[in-house]
Amino acid sequence: MAGGMKAVPGRRRILGALLLLLLLLSPPLGGAGDGAEVIALREGSERCHTTSHHFCYTNVHSPCWRDIWTRMQIRVNSNHVIRVTQVGSEEELRELEESKVWNFLSSLLREKLNSTNIDMDLYSNKTCLKVELLEADTRYCIVLSRWFDPKLFLVFFLGLLLFFCGDMLSRSQLFFYSAGISIGLLASLLILIYVMSKAMPKKSPVYFLLLGGWSFSLYLLQLVFKNLREICMSYWQYLLGYLLLMGFVSFGVCYRYGPLENERSINLLSWALQLLGLALIYLGIQIRPIALALMLIAVCTKNKDYPLQWIYGVYKRAQSARLGPSPPRLLTEEEYRVQGEVETRKALEELRNYCRSPDFSAWTAVSRIQSPKRFAEFVGGASHLTASEVSFHEQEYGLGGVFLEEQLFEEDEEEDFLYGEAARAACGPTTHLTAD
Protein backbone atom coordinates (compact mmCIF):
# COMPACT_ATOMS: atom_id res chain seq x y z
CA MET A 1 0.00 0.00 0.00
CA ALA A 2 2.78 2.39 0.81
CA GLY A 3 4.49 1.60 -2.45
CA GLY A 4 1.23 2.31 -4.34
CA MET A 5 0.74 5.63 -2.58
CA LYS A 6 4.25 6.75 -3.67
CA ALA A 7 3.64 5.83 -7.32
CA VAL A 8 0.67 8.20 -7.74
CA PRO A 9 2.76 11.43 -8.12
CA GLY A 10 4.96 9.68 -10.68
CA ARG A 11 1.97 8.62 -12.72
CA ARG A 12 0.58 12.13 -12.63
CA ARG A 13 3.85 13.51 -13.98
CA ILE A 14 3.84 10.95 -16.82
CA LEU A 15 0.20 11.74 -17.69
CA GLY A 16 0.93 15.46 -17.62
CA ALA A 17 3.93 15.07 -19.94
CA LEU A 18 1.89 12.97 -22.38
CA LEU A 19 -0.93 15.54 -22.38
CA LEU A 20 1.52 18.37 -23.05
CA LEU A 21 3.08 16.41 -25.90
CA LEU A 22 -0.35 15.77 -27.44
CA LEU A 23 -1.17 19.46 -27.24
CA LEU A 24 2.11 20.35 -28.93
CA LEU A 25 1.67 17.79 -31.72
CA SER A 26 -2.01 18.52 -32.34
CA PRO A 27 -2.76 20.56 -35.50
CA PRO A 28 -3.71 24.20 -35.02
CA LEU A 29 -7.38 25.09 -34.85
CA GLY A 30 -8.00 27.68 -37.53
CA GLY A 31 -4.44 28.86 -37.36
CA ALA A 32 -2.30 30.39 -40.02
CA GLY A 33 -1.23 26.93 -41.24
CA ASP A 34 -4.65 26.09 -42.68
CA GLY A 35 -5.47 29.16 -44.66
CA ALA A 36 -2.35 31.27 -44.55
CA GLU A 37 -2.01 33.52 -47.57
CA VAL A 38 1.24 33.18 -49.52
CA ILE A 39 2.29 36.53 -51.00
CA ALA A 40 4.29 36.46 -54.24
CA LEU A 41 7.43 38.59 -54.31
CA ARG A 42 8.55 40.60 -57.35
CA GLU A 43 11.94 42.09 -58.09
CA GLY A 44 12.26 45.72 -57.04
CA SER A 45 8.77 45.83 -55.48
CA GLU A 46 8.72 46.68 -51.76
CA ARG A 47 5.85 45.45 -49.59
CA CYS A 48 5.14 46.57 -46.02
CA HIS A 49 2.97 44.68 -43.51
CA THR A 50 1.98 44.71 -39.84
CA THR A 51 1.04 41.03 -39.47
CA SER A 52 2.84 37.72 -39.95
CA HIS A 53 2.84 36.41 -43.52
CA HIS A 54 4.33 33.81 -45.84
CA PHE A 55 6.22 34.97 -48.91
CA CYS A 56 7.44 33.09 -51.99
CA TYR A 57 9.46 34.05 -55.04
CA THR A 58 9.38 32.03 -58.26
CA ASN A 59 12.47 32.49 -60.42
CA VAL A 60 11.51 32.70 -64.09
CA HIS A 61 14.84 34.01 -65.41
CA SER A 62 17.50 31.53 -66.49
CA PRO A 63 21.02 32.59 -65.47
CA CYS A 64 23.18 33.86 -68.35
CA TRP A 65 26.78 35.04 -68.71
CA ARG A 66 25.82 38.61 -67.77
CA ASP A 67 24.92 37.41 -64.26
CA ILE A 68 28.41 36.18 -63.29
CA TRP A 69 28.73 38.88 -60.60
CA THR A 70 25.01 39.39 -59.95
CA ARG A 71 23.53 38.90 -56.49
CA MET A 72 19.88 38.33 -55.59
CA GLN A 73 18.86 39.13 -52.04
CA ILE A 74 15.70 39.42 -49.96
CA ARG A 75 15.86 42.18 -47.34
CA VAL A 76 13.47 42.37 -44.40
CA ASN A 77 13.60 45.53 -42.25
CA SER A 78 11.37 46.23 -39.26
CA ASN A 79 11.05 48.63 -36.35
CA HIS A 80 11.03 45.75 -33.80
CA VAL A 81 12.69 42.38 -33.63
CA ILE A 82 11.21 39.68 -35.88
CA ARG A 83 11.93 36.05 -36.70
CA VAL A 84 12.49 35.01 -40.35
CA THR A 85 12.53 31.37 -41.49
CA GLN A 86 13.62 30.38 -45.02
CA VAL A 87 12.40 27.22 -46.78
CA GLY A 88 12.42 25.92 -50.33
CA SER A 89 8.72 25.55 -51.18
CA GLU A 90 5.17 26.21 -50.04
CA GLU A 91 4.79 22.60 -48.86
CA GLU A 92 7.70 23.10 -46.47
CA LEU A 93 6.00 26.25 -45.18
CA ARG A 94 2.87 24.25 -44.35
CA GLU A 95 4.89 21.47 -42.72
CA LEU A 96 6.76 24.09 -40.70
CA GLU A 97 3.51 25.65 -39.57
CA GLU A 98 2.02 22.29 -38.53
CA SER A 99 5.04 21.09 -36.52
CA LYS A 100 4.67 22.85 -33.18
CA VAL A 101 7.51 20.96 -31.55
CA TRP A 102 9.89 22.12 -34.26
CA ASN A 103 8.53 25.65 -33.98
CA PHE A 104 9.18 25.64 -30.24
CA LEU A 105 12.74 24.36 -30.59
CA SER A 106 13.61 26.60 -33.54
CA SER A 107 12.25 29.63 -31.68
CA LEU A 108 14.91 29.01 -29.06
CA LEU A 109 17.72 28.59 -31.62
CA ARG A 110 16.93 31.12 -34.34
CA GLU A 111 18.23 34.64 -34.00
CA LYS A 112 15.84 37.55 -33.69
CA LEU A 113 16.88 40.67 -35.60
CA ASN A 114 15.49 43.97 -36.81
CA SER A 115 17.10 43.49 -40.24
CA THR A 116 17.55 40.23 -42.13
CA ASN A 117 19.24 39.64 -45.50
CA ILE A 118 18.69 36.34 -47.31
CA ASP A 119 20.96 35.56 -50.27
CA MET A 120 19.28 33.59 -53.05
CA ASP A 121 20.75 31.12 -55.48
CA LEU A 122 20.31 32.11 -59.12
CA TYR A 123 19.57 28.47 -59.97
CA SER A 124 16.85 28.13 -57.31
CA ASN A 125 13.37 27.78 -58.82
CA LYS A 126 11.47 28.89 -55.72
CA THR A 127 12.36 30.46 -52.40
CA CYS A 128 9.85 30.87 -49.57
CA LEU A 129 10.10 32.45 -46.14
CA LYS A 130 7.99 33.02 -43.09
CA VAL A 131 8.02 36.28 -41.13
CA GLU A 132 6.85 36.09 -37.51
CA LEU A 133 6.15 39.15 -35.39
CA LEU A 134 7.22 38.94 -31.75
CA GLU A 135 5.95 42.31 -30.51
CA ALA A 136 2.85 44.38 -31.03
CA ASP A 137 2.88 47.44 -33.30
CA THR A 138 5.58 45.90 -35.48
CA ARG A 139 5.82 47.08 -39.07
CA TYR A 140 8.20 45.47 -41.51
CA CYS A 141 9.04 45.90 -45.18
CA ILE A 142 10.31 43.19 -47.53
CA VAL A 143 11.94 43.74 -50.91
CA LEU A 144 13.67 41.49 -53.47
CA SER A 145 16.52 43.11 -55.40
CA ARG A 146 19.06 42.05 -58.02
CA TRP A 147 22.28 44.03 -58.59
CA PHE A 148 25.93 43.87 -59.58
CA ASP A 149 27.91 43.01 -56.46
CA PRO A 150 31.52 44.32 -56.49
CA LYS A 151 32.33 42.02 -53.55
CA LEU A 152 31.96 39.00 -55.84
CA PHE A 153 34.40 40.55 -58.30
CA LEU A 154 36.88 41.22 -55.49
CA VAL A 155 36.60 37.60 -54.33
CA PHE A 156 37.21 36.41 -57.91
CA PHE A 157 40.21 38.73 -58.33
CA LEU A 158 41.66 37.62 -54.99
CA GLY A 159 41.30 34.00 -56.11
CA LEU A 160 43.22 34.72 -59.34
CA LEU A 161 45.94 36.50 -57.35
CA LEU A 162 46.37 33.62 -54.91
CA PHE A 163 46.36 30.97 -57.65
CA PHE A 164 48.88 32.58 -59.98
CA CYS A 165 51.11 34.12 -57.27
CA GLY A 166 50.95 31.26 -54.76
CA ASP A 167 54.54 30.18 -55.50
CA MET A 168 55.88 33.68 -54.97
CA LEU A 169 53.75 34.41 -51.89
CA SER A 170 54.79 31.17 -50.16
CA ARG A 171 58.42 32.37 -50.26
CA SER A 172 57.70 36.01 -49.36
CA GLN A 173 58.55 37.19 -45.85
CA LEU A 174 56.10 40.09 -46.17
CA PHE A 175 53.25 37.69 -46.91
CA PHE A 176 54.32 35.42 -44.03
CA TYR A 177 54.19 38.20 -41.44
CA SER A 178 51.02 39.77 -42.92
CA ALA A 179 49.17 36.45 -42.93
CA GLY A 180 50.38 35.60 -39.44
CA ILE A 181 49.23 38.94 -38.00
CA SER A 182 45.87 38.68 -39.78
CA ILE A 183 45.26 35.18 -38.46
CA GLY A 184 46.25 36.33 -34.98
CA LEU A 185 43.76 39.22 -35.13
CA LEU A 186 40.86 37.16 -36.46
CA ALA A 187 41.37 33.96 -34.50
CA SER A 188 42.88 35.09 -31.21
CA LEU A 189 40.21 33.28 -29.19
CA LEU A 190 40.73 30.09 -31.18
CA ILE A 191 44.50 30.31 -30.65
CA LEU A 192 43.98 30.87 -26.91
CA ILE A 193 41.75 27.79 -26.67
CA TYR A 194 44.35 25.77 -28.63
CA VAL A 195 47.10 26.80 -26.21
CA MET A 196 44.86 25.89 -23.26
CA SER A 197 44.16 22.46 -24.78
CA LYS A 198 47.91 21.80 -24.99
CA ALA A 199 48.30 22.61 -21.29
CA MET A 200 45.40 20.39 -20.19
CA PRO A 201 46.09 16.79 -19.05
CA LYS A 202 44.91 13.93 -21.20
CA LYS A 203 41.49 12.34 -20.58
CA SER A 204 40.31 15.48 -18.87
CA PRO A 205 36.61 16.55 -18.87
CA VAL A 206 37.80 20.07 -19.68
CA TYR A 207 37.97 18.99 -23.35
CA PHE A 208 34.19 19.19 -23.51
CA LEU A 209 34.48 22.79 -22.35
CA LEU A 210 37.15 23.44 -24.96
CA LEU A 211 34.94 22.00 -27.67
CA GLY A 212 32.22 24.38 -26.64
CA GLY A 213 34.81 27.15 -26.56
CA TRP A 214 35.62 26.62 -30.25
CA SER A 215 31.92 26.92 -31.13
CA PHE A 216 31.58 29.97 -28.88
CA SER A 217 34.58 31.58 -30.57
CA LEU A 218 33.10 31.04 -34.02
CA TYR A 219 29.80 32.49 -32.81
CA LEU A 220 31.61 35.57 -31.45
CA LEU A 221 33.39 36.06 -34.78
CA GLN A 222 30.06 35.90 -36.58
CA LEU A 223 28.55 38.49 -34.23
CA VAL A 224 31.57 40.79 -34.66
CA PHE A 225 31.33 40.74 -38.44
CA LYS A 226 27.58 41.37 -38.34
CA ASN A 227 27.94 44.36 -36.02
CA LEU A 228 31.33 45.61 -37.25
CA ARG A 229 30.07 49.08 -38.17
CA GLU A 230 28.48 49.66 -34.80
CA ILE A 231 31.59 48.40 -33.00
CA CYS A 232 33.82 50.75 -34.99
CA MET A 233 31.60 53.73 -34.20
CA SER A 234 30.84 53.08 -30.51
CA TYR A 235 33.83 51.10 -29.21
CA TRP A 236 36.67 52.25 -31.41
CA GLN A 237 39.02 52.73 -28.41
CA TYR A 238 38.70 49.08 -27.35
CA LEU A 239 38.94 47.94 -30.95
CA LEU A 240 42.15 49.93 -31.48
CA GLY A 241 43.67 48.55 -28.28
CA TYR A 242 42.77 44.99 -29.27
CA LEU A 243 44.29 45.43 -32.75
CA LEU A 244 47.53 46.86 -31.36
CA LEU A 245 47.89 44.24 -28.62
CA MET A 246 47.11 41.19 -30.75
CA GLY A 247 49.08 42.63 -33.66
CA PHE A 248 52.26 42.88 -31.57
CA VAL A 249 51.71 39.44 -30.05
CA SER A 250 51.14 37.86 -33.48
CA PHE A 251 54.21 39.60 -34.90
CA GLY A 252 56.28 38.31 -31.98
CA VAL A 253 55.13 34.74 -32.56
CA CYS A 254 55.89 34.98 -36.29
CA TYR A 255 59.31 36.52 -35.57
CA ARG A 256 60.06 33.77 -33.04
CA TYR A 257 59.45 30.91 -35.48
CA GLY A 258 60.54 32.78 -38.61
CA PRO A 259 59.49 32.24 -42.26
CA LEU A 260 59.34 28.77 -43.78
CA GLU A 261 62.68 27.36 -44.89
CA ASN A 262 61.91 23.70 -45.54
CA GLU A 263 61.22 23.20 -49.25
CA ARG A 264 58.42 20.72 -48.59
CA SER A 265 56.70 23.11 -46.19
CA ILE A 266 56.95 25.87 -48.79
CA ASN A 267 55.43 23.55 -51.41
CA LEU A 268 52.56 22.64 -49.08
CA LEU A 269 51.84 26.33 -48.43
CA SER A 270 51.99 27.07 -52.16
CA TRP A 271 49.55 24.25 -52.96
CA ALA A 272 47.23 25.37 -50.18
CA LEU A 273 47.21 28.94 -51.53
CA GLN A 274 46.49 27.68 -55.04
CA LEU A 275 43.61 25.50 -53.84
CA LEU A 276 42.24 28.44 -51.85
CA GLY A 277 42.54 30.58 -54.98
CA LEU A 278 40.55 28.05 -57.03
CA ALA A 279 37.87 27.95 -54.30
CA LEU A 280 37.61 31.76 -54.31
CA ILE A 281 37.37 31.79 -58.12
CA TYR A 282 34.45 29.37 -57.89
CA LEU A 283 32.75 31.35 -55.10
CA GLY A 284 33.24 34.67 -56.90
CA ILE A 285 31.33 33.54 -60.01
CA GLN A 286 27.56 33.03 -59.75
CA ILE A 287 27.26 31.02 -62.99
CA ARG A 288 28.62 27.56 -62.21
CA PRO A 289 29.56 26.41 -65.76
CA ILE A 290 31.47 29.66 -66.31
CA ALA A 291 33.17 29.26 -62.92
CA LEU A 292 34.30 25.71 -63.76
CA ALA A 293 35.48 26.81 -67.23
CA LEU A 294 37.52 29.68 -65.75
CA MET A 295 39.06 27.32 -63.18
CA LEU A 296 40.07 24.92 -65.98
CA ILE A 297 41.52 27.78 -68.05
CA ALA A 298 43.49 29.02 -65.03
CA VAL A 299 44.96 25.56 -64.37
CA CYS A 300 45.90 25.07 -68.04
CA THR A 301 47.39 28.56 -68.28
CA LYS A 302 49.54 28.11 -65.18
CA ASN A 303 50.84 24.70 -66.31
CA LYS A 304 51.03 25.35 -70.05
CA ASP A 305 54.82 24.86 -70.11
CA TYR A 306 54.57 21.19 -69.22
CA PRO A 307 52.34 20.07 -72.14
CA LEU A 308 54.26 22.33 -74.55
CA GLN A 309 57.58 20.85 -73.43
CA TRP A 310 56.16 17.34 -73.77
CA ILE A 311 54.83 18.04 -77.28
CA TYR A 312 58.14 19.62 -78.31
CA GLY A 313 60.08 16.64 -76.95
CA VAL A 314 57.88 14.18 -78.87
CA TYR A 315 58.32 16.24 -82.04
CA LYS A 316 62.12 16.33 -81.66
CA ARG A 317 62.28 12.57 -81.06
CA ALA A 318 60.09 11.88 -84.10
CA GLN A 319 62.20 14.22 -86.25
CA SER A 320 65.47 12.69 -85.11
CA ALA A 321 64.13 9.18 -85.78
CA ARG A 322 63.11 10.21 -89.30
CA LEU A 323 66.24 12.17 -90.27
CA GLY A 324 68.77 10.25 -88.21
CA PRO A 325 71.23 11.70 -85.70
CA SER A 326 72.32 15.25 -86.53
CA PRO A 327 76.08 15.93 -86.65
CA PRO A 328 77.46 17.79 -83.64
CA ARG A 329 78.09 21.50 -84.07
CA LEU A 330 81.75 22.49 -84.30
CA LEU A 331 83.15 25.29 -82.17
CA THR A 332 84.31 28.55 -83.67
CA GLU A 333 87.81 29.84 -82.96
CA GLU A 334 86.48 32.37 -80.43
CA GLU A 335 84.39 29.72 -78.64
CA TYR A 336 87.38 27.34 -78.63
CA ARG A 337 89.63 30.03 -77.10
CA VAL A 338 87.09 31.04 -74.44
CA GLN A 339 86.34 27.42 -73.51
CA GLY A 340 90.05 26.67 -73.21
CA GLU A 341 90.60 29.61 -70.86
CA VAL A 342 87.60 28.76 -68.68
CA GLU A 343 88.43 25.09 -68.37
CA THR A 344 92.11 25.85 -67.68
CA ARG A 345 91.24 28.21 -64.81
CA LYS A 346 88.76 25.69 -63.44
CA ALA A 347 91.28 22.83 -63.52
CA LEU A 348 93.98 24.98 -61.90
CA GLU A 349 91.63 25.99 -59.09
CA GLU A 350 90.67 22.36 -58.48
CA LEU A 351 94.39 21.47 -58.34
CA ARG A 352 95.03 24.24 -55.76
CA ASN A 353 92.11 23.04 -53.61
CA TYR A 354 93.40 19.48 -53.72
CA CYS A 355 96.91 20.57 -52.74
CA ARG A 356 95.45 22.45 -49.74
CA SER A 357 93.33 19.49 -48.60
CA PRO A 358 94.46 17.11 -45.80
CA ASP A 359 94.51 14.19 -48.25
CA PHE A 360 97.44 15.70 -50.18
CA SER A 361 100.93 14.54 -49.12
CA ALA A 362 102.99 17.75 -49.28
CA TRP A 363 106.34 16.21 -48.33
CA THR A 364 106.10 13.56 -51.04
CA ALA A 365 105.28 16.19 -53.69
CA VAL A 366 108.08 18.55 -52.58
CA SER A 367 110.62 15.73 -52.73
CA ARG A 368 109.71 14.98 -56.36
CA ILE A 369 109.43 18.43 -57.95
CA GLN A 370 112.38 20.56 -59.13
CA SER A 371 111.16 23.95 -57.79
CA PRO A 372 109.38 23.69 -54.41
CA LYS A 373 109.25 27.49 -54.06
CA ARG A 374 107.39 27.90 -57.33
CA PHE A 375 105.00 25.12 -56.32
CA ALA A 376 104.27 26.84 -52.98
CA GLU A 377 103.58 30.16 -54.77
CA PHE A 378 101.20 28.37 -57.15
CA VAL A 379 99.28 26.79 -54.24
CA GLY A 380 99.09 30.23 -52.60
CA GLY A 381 97.40 31.69 -55.70
CA ALA A 382 100.23 32.78 -58.00
CA SER A 383 100.22 32.09 -61.72
CA HIS A 384 101.37 28.71 -62.97
CA LEU A 385 103.55 30.38 -65.66
CA THR A 386 106.64 32.52 -65.27
CA ALA A 387 107.25 35.74 -67.12
CA SER A 388 109.79 34.06 -69.45
CA GLU A 389 107.33 31.32 -70.36
CA VAL A 390 104.65 33.87 -71.16
CA SER A 391 107.12 35.88 -73.35
CA PHE A 392 108.24 32.76 -75.19
CA HIS A 393 104.60 31.80 -75.86
CA GLU A 394 103.87 35.24 -77.29
CA GLN A 395 106.91 35.06 -79.59
CA GLU A 396 105.94 31.63 -80.85
CA TYR A 397 102.13 31.86 -81.05
CA GLY A 398 101.26 35.56 -80.81
CA LEU A 399 100.79 38.12 -83.60
CA GLY A 400 103.97 38.16 -85.66
CA GLY A 401 105.16 34.89 -84.10
CA VAL A 402 106.96 32.08 -85.88
CA PHE A 403 104.01 29.69 -85.74
CA LEU A 404 101.61 32.23 -87.25
CA GLU A 405 104.05 33.17 -90.04
CA GLU A 406 104.54 29.53 -90.98
CA GLN A 407 100.77 29.09 -91.13
CA LEU A 408 100.42 32.15 -93.38
CA PHE A 409 103.25 31.02 -95.70
CA GLU A 410 101.71 27.55 -96.02
CA GLU A 411 98.34 29.09 -96.90
CA ASP A 412 99.95 31.38 -99.54
CA GLU A 413 101.79 28.43 -101.09
CA GLU A 414 98.59 26.41 -101.25
CA GLU A 415 96.74 29.32 -102.90
CA ASP A 416 99.55 29.82 -105.49
CA PHE A 417 99.56 26.13 -106.30
CA LEU A 418 95.81 26.00 -106.76
CA TYR A 419 95.86 29.17 -108.90
CA GLY A 420 98.56 27.73 -111.16
CA GLU A 421 96.73 24.46 -111.58
CA ALA A 422 93.57 26.33 -112.51
CA ALA A 423 95.43 28.50 -115.04
CA ARG A 424 97.09 25.50 -116.71
CA ALA A 425 93.77 23.73 -116.91
CA ALA A 426 92.22 26.78 -118.57
CA CYS A 427 95.05 27.40 -121.11
CA GLY A 428 95.78 23.75 -121.99
CA PRO A 429 93.39 23.33 -124.99
CA THR A 430 94.39 26.67 -126.64
CA THR A 431 98.09 25.72 -126.62
CA HIS A 432 97.27 22.37 -128.23
CA LEU A 433 95.39 24.02 -131.13
CA THR A 434 98.20 26.53 -131.84
CA ALA A 435 100.76 23.79 -131.98
CA ASP A 436 98.71 21.99 -134.64
Secondary structure, 3 states (H helix, E strand, C coil): CHHHHHHHHHHHHHHHHHHHHHHHHCCCCCCHHHHCCEEECCECCCEEECCCEEEEEECCCCCCHHHCCEEEEEEEEEEEEEEEEEECCHHHHHHHHHCHHHHHHHHHHCCCEEEEEEEECCCCCEEEEEEEECCCCCCEEEEEEEEECHHHHHHHHHHHHHHHCHHHHHCCHHHHHHHHHHHHHHCHHHHHHHHHHHHCCCCCCHHHHHHHHHHHHHHHHHHHHHCHHHHHHHCHHHHHHHHHHHHHHHHHHHHHHCCCCCHHHHHHHHHHHHHHHHHHHHHCCCCHHHHHHHHHHHHHHHCCHHHHHHHHHHHHHHHHHHHCCCCCCCCCHHHHHHHHHHHHHHHHHHHHHHHHCCCCCHHHHHHHCCCHHHHHHHHHCCCCCCHHHHHHHHHHHCCCCHHHHHHHHHHHHHHHHHHHHHHHHHHHHHHHHHHC
